[in-house]
Amino acid sequence: MEKANEHSNGVDQQLQEIREQFIHELSTNFHLYGINESVGRLYGTLLFENDTLTLDEMSRRLGMSKTSMSTGIRQLVDANMARKVWKKGVRKDLYIGEEDWYASFIAIFSKKWRQGIENNKKASVQMEKRLLALQKETPEQAEVIASDLKKIAHAKAYYDWLDRFIDFLESGEIFEHLEK
């Protein structure tokens, strides 16, 4: 019996080491999502947990402050990488990791790119207005200004394409062409 427990403990330790290595590798690439490595470790911890965790439990497991856990879990929830769950009789907030990495990627990608597109569209409209006003004031620069206006029109078409691409991702239609 004692030998069986030793074997089980050895396997448990190996399993934990394998998980920790995977979590480490996973978390080092979280910067690609605009999320820091410690939040990546939090996600990995949630991913391999077979039950919900409270902020206190997360804090103990990762050796980080409860405030850091709160900030991190908020980032993960915003990125569709974790969600809050309810259990009868439990008063503390409980969280679980989301396993649909495709949905998480689409949520993060879409949010970041839509923000960038919106900013660039606003800048394009402003620049276009200024160039049109300048074109009236300085007809001798008409050729240069027309060239710049053409570049802005090209940029606006690109931003419209990006918007449609994001719609394609968010609708799930991409999976009709590129299966999971």
C-alpha positions in Angstrom: 0.0 0.0 0.0 2.8 2.4 0.9 4.5 1.7 -2.4 1.3 2.5 -4.3 1.1 5.9 -2.5 4.7 6.7 -3.3 4.1 5.8 -7.0 0.9 8.0 -7.0 2.8 10.9 -5.3 5.6 10.6 -7.9 3.1 10.6 -10.8 1.2 13.6 -9.2 4.5 15.5 -8.9 5.4 14.7 -12.5 2.0 15.8 -13.7 2.3 19.0 -11.8 5.8 19.7 -13.3 4.4 19.0 -16.8 1.5 21.4 -16.2 3.8 24.1 -14.7 6.1 23.8 -17.8 3.1 24.2 -20.1 1.7 27.1 -18.1 5.1 28.8 -18.3 5.4 28.4 -22.1 1.8 29.5 -22.5 2.2 32.6 -20.3 5.4 33.7 -22.1 3.3 34.3 -25.3 0.5 36.2 -23.6 2.1 39.5 -24.7 0.7 38.7 -28.2 -2.7 39.3 -26.7 -1.6 42.4 -24.9 -1.7 40.6 -21.6 1.3 40.3 -19.2 2.9 37.0 -18.2 1.6 36.9 -14.7 -2.0 37.1 -16.0 -1.0 34.3 -18.4 0.1 32.2 -15.5 -3.3 32.9 -13.8 -5.0 31.7 -17.0 -2.9 28.5 -17.1 -3.7 27.9 -13.4 -7.5 28.3 -14.1 -7.2 26.1 -17.3 -5.8 23.1 -15.4 -8.0 23.5 -12.4 -10.9 21.1 -12.5 -13.1 23.3 -10.3 -13.7 27.0 -9.8 -11.3 29.2 -7.8 -11.9 32.3 -5.6 -9.5 35.3 -5.7 -8.0 34.1 -2.4 -7.3 30.6 -3.8 -5.7 32.2 -6.9 -3.6 34.5 -4.8 -2.3 31.6 -2.7 -1.5 29.4 -5.6 0.3 32.0 -7.5 1.9 33.8 -4.5 0.5 37.1 -5.7 -1.7 39.7 -4.0 -5.5 39.5 -4.1 -5.5 42.9 -5.8 -3.3 41.5 -8.6 -5.6 38.5 -9.0 -8.6 40.8 -9.2 -7.0 42.9 -11.9 -5.8 39.8 -13.7 -9.1 38.0 -13.6 -10.9 41.1 -14.9 -8.5 41.1 -17.9 -9.2 37.4 -18.5 -13.0 37.9 -18.3 -12.8 40.8 -20.7 -10.8 38.6 -23.1 -13.3 35.8 -22.8 -10.6 33.6 -21.3 -12.3 33.2 -17.9 -15.8 33.6 -16.6 -17.5 34.2 -13.2 -19.7 31.3 -12.1 -22.3 31.0 -9.4 -22.6 28.1 -6.9 -25.4 27.8 -4.4 -24.3 28.7 -0.9 -21.0 30.3 -1.9 -20.7 34.0 -1.2 -17.3 34.7 -2.8 -16.9 35.3 -6.5 -15.9 32.1 -8.3 -14.1 31.9 -11.6 -13.3 29.2 -14.1 -11.0 29.3 -17.2 -12.6 29.2 -20.6 -11.3 26.5 -22.9 -12.5 27.9 -26.2 -9.2 29.5 -27.3 -10.7 30.4 -30.7 -13.4 32.6 -29.1 -10.8 34.2 -26.9 -8.5 35.0 -29.8 -11.4 36.4 -31.8 -12.6 38.6 -28.8 -9.1 40.0 -28.1 -8.2 40.4 -31.8 -11.5 42.1 -32.6 -11.4 44.5 -29.7 -7.8 45.7 -30.3 -8.2 46.0 -34.1 -11.6 47.7 -33.9 -10.1 50.3 -31.6 -7.2 50.8 -33.9 -9.4 51.0 -37.0 -11.7 53.6 -35.4 -8.7 55.8 -34.4 -7.3 55.5 -37.9 -10.6 56.2 -39.6 -11.0 59.4 -37.5 -7.5 60.5 -38.4 -8.1 59.8 -42.1 -11.3 61.9 -42.1 -9.5 64.8 -40.3 -6.6 64.6 -42.7 -8.9 64.5 -45.7 -10.7 67.6 -44.5 -7.5 69.5 -44.0 -6.1 68.4 -47.4 -9.3 69.5 -49.2 -9.1 72.9 -47.4 -5.4 73.2 -48.4 -6.2 72.2 -51.9 -8.6 75.2 -52.3 -6.0 77.6 -50.8 -3.0 76.3 -52.8 -4.0 75.2 -56.3 -0.3 75.0 -57.2 0.0 72.0 -54.8 -3.0 70.3 -56.4 -1.0 67.3 -57.7 0.7 66.6 -54.4 -2.5 67.0 -52.5 -4.4 64.8 -54.9 -1.8 62.1 -54.4 -2.2 62.3 -50.6 -6.0 62.2 -50.9 -5.6 59.0 -53.0 -3.5 57.5 -50.3 -6.1 58.3 -47.7 -8.9 56.8 -49.8 -6.8 53.7 -50.1 -6.3 53.6 -46.3 -10.1 54.1 -45.8 -10.8 51.2 -48.1 -8.3 49.1 -46.1 -10.0 50.0 -42.8 -13.4 49.0 -44.3 -11.9 45.7 -45.4 -10.5 45.2 -41.8 -14.0 45.9 -40.4 -15.5 43.2 -42.7 -12.7 40.8 -41.8 -13.5 41.3 -38.1 -17.2 40.8 -38.8 -16.2 37.5 -40.6 -14.3 36.4 -37.5 -17.0 37.4 -35.0 -19.8 35.8 -36.9 -18.0 32.5 -36.8 -18.1 32.2 -40.6 -14.4 31.8 -40.6 -14.9 28.3 -39.3 -16.8 27.4 -42.4 -13.6 28.0 -44.4 -11.0 27.1 -41.8 -12.1 24.4 -39.4 -11.0 24.4 -35.8 
